[in-house]
């Protein structure tokens, strides 16, 4: 992104810091929705699961990921 200048390293650091301030319930809902949307459009599933663990912690991140993957699996 350095070549285009659209997203700088400072922007990424700001977004990550801002994501830590979001209520965990919103992040759980976002993870479940993004994993469900993966049925219709290409979404990087592994990146979502890893970021869920990073932002929500291992237990809540795993729970959110399992709920999203189960919702995706039950409708396919």
C-alpha positions, 0 to 999 in steps of 0.5 A: 500500500505504500505505492498508492498511499491509500492506507499507511502504517499509521492508519492500520495501527489506528484501525487496530487500536479502534477495533479494541474499543468496540464492544465484544458483542458487536465483534461476535456478530460481525464475525458470524455475519462475515463467515455466513456471507462467505457462502455468497462472496469470497471472504478470507475465512481463515483471516476472519477466524484468526482476527476473531481470536486476536480481538476477542480472545481465544475462547470468545473468538473460537465460539464466534468462529464456531457459530459462524462456521456452523451457520454457514454449514447448516445452510449450505 
